[in-house]
Amino acid sequence: MGMAAGGTSKMQSDINVTPMVDIMLVLLIIFMVVTPFLQQGITVAIPREMNNPEVDQNIIKETSIVISIPEDGQYFLGKKQVAREELTEKVDAMLKAIKNESDRIVYIKSGVGVSYGDVVSVINEVRKLGVDKVGLVADKKKKGAAAPTIPEA
């Protein structure tokens, strides 16, 4: 409500939208500031293009300890298949043969379909043997290779 131009005492029937626009802009700014704090979990920067590191030369040595788990329930030490119960004993025997403390690394290679629990239980067994360095082995991304696609259901 306001005075009409020209000094007449008629009431103005037009809506004054300026205060409404001001309130909407203030609300917009408040929502823009508060929204990042509403995210669930931890924000992690995911690399867009992966530059693979060079292959660790220790994994190629004959004396290196590589545990492979291609499928659930299958365990290989090097290229020999071993039972789960024998795995800890054989790894311990191989670790005793290593004299240099910096070479006491156990590499674990797991297949895609292997359950997380199997990998974690092997890591725990290796840790109980006093190994501080456990390497998880992944395939190196080939240059020029397309990213794998997920088939639609």
C-alpha positions in Angstrom: 0.0 0.0 0.0 1.3 3.4 -0.8 0.4 6.8 -2.0 -0.6 7.2 -5.6 1.3 9.6 -7.8 0.0 13.1 -8.0 -1.1 13.6 -4.5 -4.5 11.9 -4.8 -5.6 9.7 -1.9 -6.5 6.6 -3.9 -5.1 3.3 -2.7 -2.7 1.5 -5.0 -4.0 -2.0 -5.8 -0.7 -3.4 -7.4 1.3 -5.9 -5.5 4.8 -4.7 -4.5 7.0 -7.8 -5.3 10.3 -6.2 -4.2 10.2 -7.5 -0.6 9.2 -10.9 -1.8 12.1 -11.1 -4.2 14.5 -10.0 -1.4 13.2 -12.8 0.9 13.5 -15.4 -1.8 17.1 -14.4 -2.6 18.0 -14.6 1.1 16.4 -18.0 1.4 18.3 -19.1 -1.8 21.6 -18.0 -0.3 20.8 -19.8 3.0 20.0 -23.1 1.2 23.2 -22.8 -0.9 25.3 -22.4 2.2 23.6 -25.2 4.2 23.3 -27.8 1.5 27.0 -29.0 1.5 26.7 -29.8 5.3 23.7 -32.1 4.6 25.8 -34.7 2.7 25.9 -38.2 4.2 29.3 -39.9 4.7 32.7 -38.7 3.9 33.5 -36.8 0.7 36.3 -38.5 -1.2 38.0 -37.1 -4.3 37.9 -39.9 -6.9 40.6 -39.7 -9.6 39.2 -39.1 -13.1 42.2 -40.5 -15.0 44.2 -43.2 -13.3 48.0 -43.2 -13.8 49.1 -46.6 -12.8 52.3 -46.9 -10.8 55.0 -49.2 -12.0 54.9 -52.8 -11.0 56.7 -53.5 -7.7 59.8 -55.4 -8.6 59.7 -57.5 -5.4 56.6 -59.3 -6.6 58.5 -60.8 -9.5 61.2 -62.4 -7.3 61.1 -66.2 -6.7 61.4 -65.5 -2.9 58.4 -63.2 -2.8 55.3 -64.4 -1.0 52.2 -64.1 -3.2 48.9 -65.5 -2.0 46.3 -65.8 -4.8 42.6 -66.3 -4.2 41.0 -66.7 -7.6 37.6 -68.0 -6.2 36.0 -68.5 -2.8 37.7 -71.4 -1.1 40.7 -71.6 -3.5 44.1 -70.6 -2.2 47.4 -70.5 -4.0 50.8 -69.8 -2.5 52.9 -68.8 -5.5 51.7 -71.2 -8.2 50.9 -74.1 -5.8 47.4 -74.7 -4.5 47.2 -75.1 -0.8 44.4 -75.8 1.7 43.2 -73.0 3.9 44.5 -74.8 7.0 48.0 -75.1 5.6 48.3 -71.6 4.3 49.4 -70.0 7.6 52.1 -72.6 8.2 53.6 -72.4 4.7 53.6 -68.6 4.8 55.3 -68.7 8.2 58.0 -71.0 6.9 58.6 -68.7 3.9 58.8 -65.7 6.2 61.4 -67.4 8.4 63.6 -67.8 5.3 63.6 -64.1 4.6 66.5 -62.4 6.5 66.0 -58.8 5.4 63.2 -57.1 7.4 62.3 -54.8 4.4 61.6 -57.8 2.2 59.0 -59.2 4.6 56.1 -58.3 2.4 53.1 -60.6 1.6 51.2 -59.8 -1.6 47.6 -60.8 -1.8 45.9 -61.2 -5.2 42.1 -61.7 -5.2 39.6 -62.4 -7.9 36.6 -60.1 -8.5 34.0 -62.6 -7.3 35.9 -63.5 -4.0 34.0 -62.5 -0.9 35.4 -59.6 1.2 35.5 -61.9 4.2 37.9 -64.4 2.7 40.4 -61.6 1.8 40.2 -60.0 5.2 40.6 -63.4 7.0 43.8 -64.1 5.0 45.1 -60.6 5.8 44.4 -61.2 9.5 46.3 -64.5 9.4 49.3 -62.8 7.8 49.2 -60.0 10.4 49.2 -62.6 13.2 52.5 -63.8 11.7 54.1 -60.4 12.4 54.0 -59.0 8.9 53.6 -55.2 8.8 53.5 -54.9 5.0 50.7 -56.4 3.1 50.4 -55.6 -0.6 47.1 -55.9 -2.4 47.7 -56.7 -6.1 45.6 -55.2 -8.9 45.8 -55.5 -12.6 47.5 -52.6 -14.3 45.2 -50.6 -16.5 46.3 -50.9 -20.2 46.8 -47.7 -22.1 44.1 -47.1 -24.6 41.8 -49.8 -23.1 38.2 -48.8 -22.7 36.7 -48.8 -19.3 34.6 -51.9 -18.5 30.9 -51.4 -19.0 28.2 -52.7 -16.7 25.5 -54.5 -18.6 22.0 -53.3 -18.0 19.5 -55.6 -16.3 
